[in-house]
Amino acid sequence: MANAARGSSGPVTLFVEILNKYLYFFEKGNPQITSNMIQDLVELITEEMQSDSVTADPASYALFASTLRYIRFQKQKGGSIGEKFEPITV
């Protein structure tokens, strides 16, 4: 079933939406969402977007780019938020 969606932008968009939810709970201090989980999702999305078998929708690229900008912004903030986001490489 999971492979049925391959080759379309569906999984990429879904992964980006999941990443955004994870970021929300990460910021709120949910101990089950770690910086490693966020990093793994960023890497998965990047790999999927670079894959030849996926033709990602331009909206997916825009959403992911916006999410990466948000992560960079949070890292630059400094303080406790900046420290929290520091281990995430984008």
DSSP file (Angstrom, degrees, kcal/mol; ACC not computed):
  #  RESIDUE AA STRUCTURE BP1 BP2  ACC     N-H-->O    O-->H-N    N-H-->O    O-->H-N    TCO  KAPPA ALPHA  PHI   PSI    X-CA   Y-CA   Z-CA
    1    1 A M    >>        0   0    0      0, 0.0     3,-0.8     0, 0.0     4,-0.5   0.000 360.0 360.0 360.0 -42.7    0.0    0.0    0.0
    2    2 A A  G >4  +     0   0    0      1,-0.3     3,-0.9     2,-0.2     4,-0.2   0.860 360.0  53.4 -64.7 -34.4    2.8    2.4    0.9
    3    3 A N  G >4 S+     0   0    0      1,-0.2     3,-1.1     2,-0.2    -1,-0.3   0.693  91.4  75.5 -74.0 -17.6    4.5    1.8   -2.5
    4    4 A A  G <4 S+     0   0    0     -3,-0.8    -1,-0.2     1,-0.3    -2,-0.2   0.809  94.5  51.0 -63.0 -29.0    1.3    2.6   -4.3
    5    5 A A  G X< S+     0   0    0     -3,-0.9     3,-1.2    -4,-0.5    -1,-0.3   0.556  84.7 115.7 -87.0  -7.7    1.8    6.3   -3.7
    6    6 A R  T <   +     0   0    0     -3,-1.1     3,-0.1     1,-0.2    48,-0.1  -0.254  67.1  37.2 -59.9 147.8    5.4    6.3   -4.9
    7    7 A G  T 3  S+     0   0    0      1,-0.4    48,-0.3     2,-0.0     2,-0.3   0.447 103.8  83.1  89.4  -0.7    6.1    8.4   -8.0
    8    8 A S  S <  S-     0   0    0     -3,-1.2     4,-0.4    46,-0.1    -1,-0.4  -0.796  88.4-111.2-125.8 172.5    3.7   11.2   -7.0
    9    9 A S  S  > S+     0   0    0     46,-0.3     4,-2.6    -2,-0.3     5,-0.3   0.538  91.9  97.8 -82.2  -4.2    4.2   14.1   -4.7
   10   10 A G  H  > S+     0   0    0     -5,-0.3     4,-2.3     1,-0.2    -1,-0.2   0.903  83.6  43.7 -50.2 -53.4    1.8   12.7   -2.1
   11   11 A P  H  > S+     0   0    0      0, 0.0     4,-2.8     0, 0.0    -1,-0.2   0.896 113.4  52.0 -64.0 -38.5    4.4   11.2    0.2
   12   12 A V  H  > S+     0   0    0     -4,-0.4     4,-2.3     2,-0.2    -2,-0.2   0.948 111.5  45.9 -62.9 -48.2    6.6   14.3    0.0
   13   13 A T  H  X S+     0   0    0     -4,-2.6     4,-2.3     1,-0.2    -1,-0.2   0.912 113.6  50.0 -60.6 -43.0    3.8   16.6    0.9
   14   14 A L  H  X S+     0   0    0     -4,-2.3     4,-2.4    -5,-0.3    -1,-0.2   0.916 109.6  50.7 -62.5 -43.9    2.7   14.3    3.7
   15   15 A F  H  X S+     0   0    0     -4,-2.8     4,-2.6     1,-0.2    -1,-0.2   0.892 110.3  49.8 -62.2 -39.5    6.3   14.1    5.1
   16   16 A V  H  X S+     0   0    0     -4,-2.3     4,-2.3     2,-0.2    -1,-0.2   0.908 110.7  49.6 -66.5 -40.8    6.6   17.9    5.1
   17   17 A E  H  X S+     0   0    0     -4,-2.3     4,-1.9     2,-0.2    -2,-0.2   0.898 111.4  49.1 -64.4 -39.3    3.2   18.2    6.9
   18   18 A I  H  X S+     0   0    0     -4,-2.4     4,-2.8     2,-0.2    -2,-0.2   0.922 108.9  53.4 -64.0 -43.6    4.4   15.7    9.5
   19   19 A L  H  X S+     0   0    0     -4,-2.6     4,-2.6     1,-0.2    -2,-0.2   0.912 107.3  51.3 -57.4 -43.3    7.7   17.6    9.9
   20   20 A N  H  X S+     0   0    0     -4,-2.3     4,-1.7     2,-0.2    -1,-0.2   0.891 110.9  47.5 -63.2 -39.3    5.7   20.8   10.6
   21   21 A K  H  X S+     0   0    0     -4,-1.9     4,-2.2     2,-0.2     5,-0.2   0.917 110.9  51.7 -66.4 -42.5    3.6   19.0   13.3
   22   22 A Y  H  X S+     0   0    0     -4,-2.8     4,-2.7     1,-0.2    -2,-0.2   0.913 107.9  52.5 -59.4 -42.6    6.8   17.5   14.8
   23   23 A L  H  X S+     0   0    0     -4,-2.6     4,-2.5     2,-0.2    -1,-0.2   0.891 106.8  53.3 -61.3 -39.1    8.3   21.0   14.9
   24   24 A Y  H  X S+     0   0    0     -4,-1.7     4,-1.6     1,-0.2    -1,-0.2   0.958 114.4  39.7 -59.6 -51.4    5.3   22.3   16.8
   25   25 A F  H  <>S+     0   0    0     -4,-2.2     5,-2.5     1,-0.2     4,-0.4   0.829 112.1  57.7 -71.2 -31.0    5.5   19.7   19.5
   26   26 A F  H ><5S+     0   0    0     -4,-2.7     3,-1.2    -5,-0.2    -1,-0.2   0.931 108.4  46.6 -60.9 -46.8    9.3   19.9   19.6
   27   27 A E  H 3<5S+     0   0    0     -4,-2.5    -2,-0.2     1,-0.3    -1,-0.2   0.848 106.7  57.8 -64.4 -34.3    9.0   23.6   20.4
   28   28 A K  T 3<5S-     0   0    0     -4,-1.6    -1,-0.3    -5,-0.2    -2,-0.2   0.535 120.9-107.9 -76.6  -4.8    6.4   23.0   23.0
   29   29 A G  T < 5 +     0   0    0     -3,-1.2    -3,-0.2    -4,-0.4    -2,-0.1   0.659  54.5 167.8  92.0  16.3    8.8   20.7   24.8
   30   30 A N    > < -     0   0    0     -5,-2.5     3,-1.4     1,-0.2    -1,-0.3  -0.525  27.6-150.5 -64.4 117.6    7.3   17.3   24.1
   31   31 A P  T 3  S+     0   0    0      0, 0.0    -1,-0.2     0, 0.0    -5,-0.1   0.666  90.3  65.5 -68.6 -15.1   10.1   14.9   25.2
   32   32 A Q  T 3  S+     0   0    0      1,-0.1     2,-0.7    -7,-0.1    -6,-0.1   0.676  90.9  70.4 -80.7 -16.1    9.0   12.3   22.6
   33   33 A I  S <  S-     0   0    0     -3,-1.4     2,-0.2    -8,-0.2    -1,-0.1  -0.901  72.7-177.0-103.3 112.6   10.0   14.5   19.7
   34   34 A T     >  -     0   0    0     -2,-0.7     4,-1.9     1,-0.1     3,-0.1  -0.622  41.6-112.5-108.5 165.0   13.7   14.9   19.6
   35   35 A S  H  > S+     0   0    0      1,-0.2     4,-2.7    -2,-0.2     5,-0.2   0.835 118.4  58.7 -63.7 -31.5   16.1   16.9   17.4
   36   36 A N  H  > S+     0   0    0      2,-0.2     4,-2.5     1,-0.2    -1,-0.2   0.890 104.3  50.0 -64.4 -38.6   17.3   13.5   15.9
   37   37 A M  H  > S+     0   0    0      2,-0.2     4,-2.1     1,-0.2    -2,-0.2   0.913 111.7  48.0 -65.1 -42.2   13.7   12.7   14.8
   38   38 A I  H  X S+     0   0    0     -4,-1.9     4,-2.4     2,-0.2    -2,-0.2   0.933 112.1  49.7 -62.7 -45.9   13.4   16.2   13.1
   39   39 A Q  H  X S+     0   0    0     -4,-2.7     4,-2.4     1,-0.2    -2,-0.2   0.909 109.3  51.8 -60.2 -43.6   16.8   15.7   11.4
   40   40 A D  H  X S+     0   0    0     -4,-2.5     4,-2.4     1,-0.2    -1,-0.2   0.894 110.4  48.6 -61.6 -40.5   15.8   12.3   10.1
   41   41 A L  H  X S+     0   0    0     -4,-2.1     4,-2.6     2,-0.2     5,-0.2   0.905 109.7  51.5 -66.9 -41.3   12.6   13.7    8.7
   42   42 A V  H  X S+     0   0    0     -4,-2.4     4,-2.3     1,-0.2    -2,-0.2   0.926 112.7  46.5 -59.9 -44.5   14.5   16.5    7.0
   43   43 A E  H  X S+     0   0    0     -4,-2.4     4,-2.5     2,-0.2    -2,-0.2   0.893 111.4  51.4 -66.1 -40.3   16.9   14.0    5.4
   44   44 A L  H  X S+     0   0    0     -4,-2.4     4,-2.5     2,-0.2    -2,-0.2   0.927 111.5  46.8 -62.3 -45.4   14.1   11.7    4.3
   45   45 A I  H  X S+     0   0    0     -4,-2.6     4,-2.5     2,-0.2    -2,-0.2   0.918 111.9  50.9 -63.9 -43.3   12.2   14.6    2.6
   46   46 A T  H  X S+     0   0    0     -4,-2.3     4,-1.6    -5,-0.2    -2,-0.2   0.923 111.7  47.4 -60.4 -44.8   15.4   15.8    0.9
   47   47 A E  H  X S+     0   0    0     -4,-2.5     4,-0.9     1,-0.2    -2,-0.2   0.912 112.0  49.8 -62.5 -43.2   16.1   12.3   -0.4
   48   48 A E  H  < S+     0   0    0     -4,-2.5     3,-0.4     1,-0.2     6,-0.2   0.892 110.5  49.8 -63.7 -39.5   12.6   11.9   -1.6
   49   49 A M  H  < S+     0   0    0     -4,-2.5     7,-0.2     1,-0.2    -1,-0.2   0.812 112.4  47.6 -70.3 -28.6   12.7   15.2   -3.4
   50   50 A Q  H  < S+     0   0    0     -4,-1.6    -1,-0.2    -5,-0.2    -2,-0.2   0.592  88.8 109.6 -86.4 -11.1   16.0   14.3   -5.1
   51   51 A S    ><  -     0   0    0     -4,-0.9     3,-1.0    -3,-0.4    -3,-0.0  -0.390  68.3-139.5 -67.5 139.5   14.8   10.9   -6.1
   52   52 A D  T 3  S+     0   0    0      1,-0.2    -1,-0.1    -2,-0.1    -4,-0.0   0.763 100.2  61.9 -68.7 -25.2   14.2   10.4   -9.9
   53   53 A S  T 3  S+     0   0    0      1,-0.0     2,-0.5     2,-0.0    -1,-0.2   0.569  93.8  74.6 -80.9  -7.1   11.0    8.5   -9.2
   54   54 A V    <   -     0   0    0     -3,-1.0     2,-0.8    -6,-0.2   -46,-0.1  -0.918  56.3-169.3-112.0 125.3    9.3   11.4   -7.5
   55   55 A T        -     0   0    0     -2,-0.5   -46,-0.3   -48,-0.3     2,-0.1  -0.836  25.5-154.2-107.7  92.2    7.9   14.4   -9.4
   56   56 A A        -     0   0    0     -2,-0.8   -47,-0.0    -7,-0.2   -46,-0.0  -0.390  16.2-113.0 -73.6 141.4    7.2   16.7   -6.5
   57   57 A D    >>  -     0   0    0      1,-0.1     4,-1.6    -2,-0.1     3,-1.1  -0.444  24.2-121.4 -65.2 139.3    4.6   19.3   -6.8
   58   58 A P  H 3> S+     0   0    0      0, 0.0     4,-2.4     0, 0.0     5,-0.2   0.825 114.7  60.2 -54.9 -30.9    6.0   22.9   -6.7
   59   59 A A  H 3> S+     0   0    0      2,-0.2     4,-2.5     1,-0.2     5,-0.2   0.859 101.3  53.5 -65.6 -34.2    3.8   23.5   -3.7
   60   60 A S  H <> S+     0   0    0     -3,-1.1     4,-2.5     2,-0.2    -1,-0.2   0.919 109.2  48.2 -65.3 -43.4    5.7   20.7   -1.9
   61   61 A Y  H  X S+     0   0    0     -4,-1.6     4,-2.7     2,-0.2    -2,-0.2   0.922 112.8  48.6 -60.9 -44.1    9.0   22.4   -2.6
   62   62 A A  H  X S+     0   0    0     -4,-2.4     4,-2.3     2,-0.2    -2,-0.2   0.908 111.9  48.4 -63.6 -42.8    7.7   25.7   -1.5
   63   63 A L  H  X S+     0   0    0     -4,-2.5     4,-2.1     2,-0.2    -1,-0.2   0.913 113.7  46.6 -64.4 -43.2    6.3   24.3    1.8
   64   64 A F  H  X S+     0   0    0     -4,-2.5     4,-2.5     2,-0.2    -2,-0.2   0.913 111.5  51.2 -66.6 -42.3    9.6   22.4    2.5
   65   65 A A  H  X S+     0   0    0     -4,-2.7     4,-2.2     1,-0.2    -2,-0.2   0.900 110.2  50.2 -60.6 -40.8   11.7   25.5    1.7
   66   66 A S  H  X S+     0   0    0     -4,-2.3     4,-2.1     2,-0.2    -1,-0.2   0.901 109.8  50.3 -63.7 -41.5    9.5   27.6    4.1
   67   67 A T  H  X S+     0   0    0     -4,-2.1     4,-2.2     2,-0.2    -2,-0.2   0.903 110.0  50.0 -64.1 -41.8    9.9   24.9    6.8
   68   68 A L  H  X S+     0   0    0     -4,-2.5     4,-2.4     1,-0.2    -1,-0.2   0.891 109.2  51.8 -65.2 -38.9   13.7   25.0    6.4
   69   69 A R  H  X S+     0   0    0     -4,-2.2     4,-2.6     1,-0.2    -1,-0.2   0.904 108.6  51.9 -61.5 -40.4   13.7   28.8    6.6
   70   70 A Y  H  X S+     0   0    0     -4,-2.1     4,-2.5     2,-0.2    -2,-0.2   0.913 108.9  49.4 -62.4 -43.4   11.7   28.5    9.8
   71   71 A I  H  X S+     0   0    0     -4,-2.2     4,-2.1     2,-0.2    -2,-0.2   0.929 111.9  48.6 -62.6 -44.7   14.2   26.1   11.3
   72   72 A R  H  X S+     0   0    0     -4,-2.4     4,-1.9     1,-0.2    -2,-0.2   0.906 110.8  51.4 -60.9 -41.8   17.1   28.4   10.4
   73   73 A F  H  X S+     0   0    0     -4,-2.6     4,-1.0     1,-0.2    -1,-0.2   0.919 109.4  49.3 -61.3 -44.5   15.3   31.4   11.9
   74   74 A Q  H  X S+     0   0    0     -4,-2.5     4,-0.6     1,-0.2     3,-0.4   0.874 109.3  52.7 -64.5 -36.7   14.7   29.5   15.1
   75   75 A K  H >< S+     0   0    0     -4,-2.1     3,-0.6     1,-0.2    -1,-0.2   0.877 109.2  49.8 -64.9 -37.0   18.4   28.5   15.3
   76   76 A Q  H 3< S+     0   0    0     -4,-1.9    -1,-0.2     1,-0.2    -2,-0.2   0.663  91.6  79.2 -77.0 -16.8   19.4   32.2   14.8
   77   77 A K  H 3< S-     0   0    0     -4,-1.0    -1,-0.2    -3,-0.4    -2,-0.2   0.852  83.4-158.5 -59.9 -35.5   17.1   33.4   17.6
   78   78 A G    <X  +     0   0    0     -3,-0.6     4,-2.1    -4,-0.6     3,-0.4  -0.327  48.1  76.0  81.0-171.8   19.5   32.3   20.3
   79   79 A G  H  > S-     0   0    0      1,-0.2     4,-2.1     2,-0.2     5,-0.2  -0.228 112.1 -31.3  65.0-156.0   18.5   31.6   23.8
   80   80 A S  H  > S+     0   0    0      1,-0.2     4,-1.8     2,-0.2    -1,-0.2   0.853 141.7  51.1 -68.0 -35.3   16.8   28.4   24.8
   81   81 A I  H  > S+     0   0    0     -3,-0.4     4,-2.0     2,-0.2    -2,-0.2   0.941 110.7  48.7 -66.6 -46.8   14.9   28.1   21.4
   82   82 A G  H  X S+     0   0    0     -4,-2.1     4,-1.2     1,-0.2    -2,-0.2   0.891 111.2  50.3 -59.4 -41.2   18.2   28.5   19.5
   83   83 A E  H  < S+     0   0    0     -4,-2.1    -1,-0.2     1,-0.2    -2,-0.2   0.885 108.5  52.7 -63.6 -39.2   19.9   25.9   21.7
   84   84 A K  H  < S+     0   0    0     -4,-1.8    -1,-0.2     1,-0.2    -2,-0.2   0.888 115.7  39.3 -64.0 -39.5   17.0   23.5   21.1
   85   85 A F  H >< S+     0   0    0     -4,-2.0     3,-1.7   -11,-0.2    -1,-0.2   0.585  90.8  93.8 -87.2 -11.3   17.3   23.8   17.3
   86   86 A E  T 3< S+     0   0    0     -4,-1.2    -1,-0.2     1,-0.3    -2,-0.1   0.838  79.1  55.5 -55.4 -40.5   21.1   23.9   17.2
   87   87 A P  T 3  S+     0   0    0      0, 0.0     2,-0.5     0, 0.0    -1,-0.3   0.666  87.4  95.7 -69.6 -12.4   21.6   20.1   16.6
   88   88 A I    <   -     0   0    0     -3,-1.7     2,-0.6    -4,-0.1   -52,-0.1  -0.680  64.0-155.7 -84.5 124.0   19.3   20.2   13.5
   89   89 A T              0   0    0     -2,-0.5    -3,-0.0     1,-0.1   -17,-0.0  -0.874 360.0 360.0-102.4 123.0   21.3   20.6   10.2
   90   90 A V              0   0    0     -2,-0.6    -1,-0.1   -22,-0.1   -18,-0.1   0.342 360.0 360.0-127.2 360.0   19.4   22.2    7.3
